[in-house]
């Protein structure tokens, strides 16, 4: 199955959690907005000055000549009382202060000189309405300021605060259980046999899920025993919205996750046309989605971005955001098979001509954690592409955009 087909299938099969809770603004960052936020008032609340300067009426200005206008008042930001502008006069005004009645234009103070009589001498040529912020020009009253499904960032929280909101309705955090499988891995700190490895995938996946705003439970390591894997998955399904495992989804005799899903649930997806990470299992056990990722760390990381991430967003009711690869110049050669999408680990550098280049990690292998640490993102190579040559334009996905 292609990557695009898999993502579309996930979006169609997953149901958003129904529970909604109210949270204070301080706790809203990273949460998913449950309902449209309709602006109860305009932004700005009132027409105001965008600069420190002098408020005037454009009707008092003359084309081609400067004007000397008596200064008949002063308005500071937050002023309780506002003088009206007299015809042929100017008012001293400061950034954020409300525009006085009769004024429609503000000259920046650095463009104005004050003559011996204390008049503001304003230059000619400034367009009417300059340096004025109209009420509602940012957000109109009764306009949808934030859409349901928005994943709230600091800037969305700021907008909600500017609209006077104290609390926001958000979807509850989805509950995810994470397990590794296999007798060949042990948890860090546990006794390790000569042929065993410390489990890294579980901790990587838990960190990635927490960055997506999930409540994450560590389910530990499930041994290479199908009955125990089945029992563990069924128990986890009763208390979680999603289960994520790593390892045990290939075709080996000790790969029991896929068979476990089929024995107690329904298998939706298995094997994707992607490198690294072809063996990926997605299924449903007792109504709970389960995703089995490959055991190799890099393959697990890449398939997390294209299978787990959209599943989490769909469960959480978030607006799905497409991963858009930015064009950069390749500084490497690479050959690939047609018919599958491939992701190459790379870091960026600025070339002598100023262009941004992607430099491929110097070693291949889906088990090299150092390749994720020493690079900044993935070069995305489409299914139809077979060769990359230096100087060719390729797409680059930053790791920061995958969480």
N, C-alpha and C positions, 0 to 999 in steps of 0.2 A: 504494500500500500504506500502511495506517495505521502510525503509530509503534508501537503495541502489537503488531501483526502482524509488523512488521520485527524487533523485539526478540525475539519468540518464535521466529521463523525462524532468527535468528542463534544463539540458544541451542541449538536442535535440530541445527544443521549443524556446529558447531565441536566438535572433540575436544580434550580437555585434554592438555597435554604430559605425557609419562609420566615424565620424568627427575626424580629426587628427590635432594636433597643435604642434608647435615647442616651447620648453621651455628651458630656460637656466639651466645649471647643478644645480644651487642653488635651483631651483624649481622642480627638477625631482624626489626627494624622494617620494615614495608612488605611483607614476604614473605608467601607463601600457605602455610599449614600443610598438610602433605601427609597427615597421619594424626591421628586423635583423640588428644588429650593426656588420658589418664586419670590422675586424681589418685592418686599413690602413697601419699599421707598426707593427713590432714585439715587443714583451715584453719579456725580456728586449730589449731595442733598440740596445745594443751592448754587447758583452761578457765582463763581469766585475767581480771584486773580491767580494766575499761574506763576507770577513773578513778583518781586519787590519793585515798586515803581510808582507810576502816576496814572490814575484812571481818568479818562477823558471821554468826551462824546466825539465820535468821528465827524459829526456835522460841524464841529468847531474847527476842523483842520482845513488847511488850504493846500491845494496841489502845488508842488514846486517850491514852497517857501516854508520856513520854520515858523512856529507860533510861540508867543510868550503868553502863558496862561497863569493868572493868579491862583495860588493854592489856598483852597477854602476849607480844608478839613483833613482829617487823618483817620484811616480805618486799619486796625490791626486784626490779625487772625483771632477769632473768637470774640470779636467785639459785640457788645450787647446792644449798642445804639449805632445807627448808621445815618450819617448826613446824606441828603440828596445832593446831586451835582447841580450846581447853578450853571446856566448857559454861559459859555465862554470861560469857564474855570476848570481847574484840575483838582483832584483829591489825591493826597499821598496815601498809598495802599501797600499792603504787604502780602506775601504769598499765603494763599488760603483764606484771605479775608473776603467777605461777601462784597460783590459789586454794588456800588450805590445806584439808586434809581437815577436814570438819565445817562449813565456811563455805559459804553459798549466796547472800549478798547483800553489796553494798558501798555504804556511805554516802560521798558526796562529802565531802572534807575541809572544804569551806566550809559544809557543813550540820551539822558536828559542832563542839561546843565541848569543851575539856578542863577539868575542874574542878580544885579545889585538890589533890585526892588523885591527880591524874594519870589519872583515868578519862575515857573517851570518852563524852560525853553525846550520845546519838543521838535525833533526833526521832521521833515516831510517824508512821505513814501511808505509809511507803515499802513498795512491793509486794515480796514475796519474789522473789529472782532479779534485782533491779535492779542495773544497772551491772556485769553479769557477761557475759563473752563465752564461750559454750560451745564446747568442742572440736568442730570440724566444722560449726559453724553457717554459715560462709561457703561452704566447699566440703567435701563429704563424701568420705572416702577411697573409691576405686574409682568415683567419679563422673566423667563426661566434663566436664572443666574447660574445654577448648577444642575446638571441633569442627573436623574436617578441612574445609579450604576457608576458614577464617577468615583474613581479611587482618589481619596482626598490626600492632597499634598499640602505643604505649608501655604502655598499660594491660594488654594481653595479655602483653607481655614481662614486666611486673611480676608477673603471676599465675604465669607459668611459673617465674620466679625464686623466688617464695615457695614453690613446690612442689619446689624443689631442683634444677630442670633446669639443665644447663650448655649443652646444645646442643639444637636442634630440627630435625625433619625438615620441609623445605619443598620446594615445587616449584621447579625451576630457573626463572630469569627467562626470559620469552619474548623472542625476538629479533625486532625490528621494523625494517624498512627504510622510510625516509620519503623521498619524492620529490615535487617539484613538476613540473608540466608546462607547456609553453608558451614560445614565443619572446618573449613580451612581458615575461618576468621575468628578472632576473639576480640573482645572490647579492650581498648587501651587500659593498662593497669592490671589486667587479668593475667594469670599464668599463660605462657605461650609455648606451644610445642614447636619442635624444630621445623616442621613443615607448615606452620601456621603463620598468618599475617594479622597485624592489628587492623581492625575494621575502621576504614576512613569514610566510606560512602554514607553510612548512617548519619554521621555527624555533619557531613557536607549537605545532605538532603534536609536534615532538620534545620540547619542554618538558612538554607534557601527558602524553605517553607515559612520560617518565622519572618523573613524579610518580606514575604508576600502577605503577612498579617494573619497567619494561621495560628491556632492553638495546637501545639505539637506534643504528642506523647511518644516517648521512646519505648518501642516494643522489644528492643533487644535483638538477639540473634536467634533465628529459627534454625534448628539442625536439619541435616539432610535426611529427613524422614517424612514421607508424604503425609502420614496420618497426623503427626505432630504439627506440620505446617498447616494442614486443613483445620485442625482444632484451633490453632493460633489465629488464623485468618477469620474464622467464624466468630471467635470471641471478640476480636477487634472490630468486626463489622457491626456488632451490636451497640457500640458506643462511639463510633466515629462516622464522619461524613465521607472520608476518603482514607484508603490505606495505600501506602507507598512502600514497595520493597525493592531491594537490589540483589541481583544474582538469582540463579535458578530458573531463568526463562529461556535458555537456549535448548539444544536438542540432546544434551548428554543424559546418561542414565541417572545422574544425581541431580538433574534439574527438575524440581518438583513443583515449582510455583504455577506454571501453566497448567499442569495436570490437576493441581489442587483446585484452581479456579473452575476448571471444567467439571470436576467431581461434585462441587457443592454450589456452583453458580453458573454464570453464562459468560463465555469468552466473546468479547466484542472485537478485539484487535490483537493481532500477533504478527510480528515482523513488519518493519518499515523499510522503505527504500532510502536509507540514510546511512551515512558513514561519518563518524563512528556511531554505533548504536542500533544495528539492525534488529536484534532480538528484543522486542518490547511487547509486553502483554498488558492488555486492558480488559477488565471484566467487571462483573457485578456479582456481589455475594450478599444475599438478603437485603437488597436495595442499596447497598453501599458500594461505591466505585472503588476498584482496586487497580493499581498500576504497578506492574513489575518491570523494573528497569534492569539493564545489563549490569554485570558485576564489575566490569572495567571502569575505573573512576571517570575517565574522560568521556566514555560512552554514556555513563550515567548522567554526567553533567549536561551533555548536549541534548540528550533525550528529555531531561527534565525541562529544558527550555521549550521544547516543542510538543510535549505531551502533558507533563504535570502542570506546567504554568497555565496553559489554556483551560485545563480541567479545574484548577483552583479558582481562576477568574470566573468561569461559568458557574461553579457551585456558589461562589460568593455574590453572584449577581452583578459582577463588574462588566462594564463595557469592554469588549475584547479589543485590545490594542495590537495591531499588526506589528511584527518585528520587521523594521525597515532597515535593510543594509545600506550604509552610506558608501558612495563611490570613492575608492582610493586607487592608487596605482600599485600594481604588484611589483615587488622587488625580488621575485623568486620564480622558479620554474616548477611545474607540477603536472603530472599526468593522472587521470582518473578514468574510471569506467563510466560509460554512458548509462542513463536510466536510473541513477540514484543521486540524491543530493548529498554533497560532501561538505564538511566543515573542517577548515584548516586553522590550527591555532597560530596566532600571529601577534606581533606588537607593531606599533606605528612609529615612524620616524619622519623627520622633515628632510627632504632631499636638498641638494645644493641649489636647485632651481626653485625651491620653495614649495614644491608639491609634497603632499602627504603620501608616504609609501607604507605598504604592509610588508613586514618581514616575517617569513615563515619560521616557526620554531625549528631548530636545527635537527631534531630527531622526531621520528614518527613513533606511533604506539599508543594504544588507547589506555594503557595502564600507567602512563607517566604523569603523576600529579605535578611534578615540577613544570610541565608544559603549561598547566593552567596558572601556576603561580608566576611564571616568568613571561607571560603574554598578557595582552590587554583585551583580546577579543577573538572573534572567529571570522575568517574569510569564508563567505558562503558561495559555493560553486554549484550552479544549477544542474539539473538532470541532463540537459543536452550538451553541457560543456565536457570536453575530454582533455583539453590541454590549456595550461596557463603558461604564458611567457612573460619575462620581465617587460614592464612598460604597459602591460594590458590593464584595463580598468576592471576592478573586481569590487564586490560588495563586502563591507566590513560591519560586523555587529559587535558593539562594545559590551563587555561583561556587565557593565553598570545598567544596561538596558534590559537585562534578562531577569531582573528581580523587581 
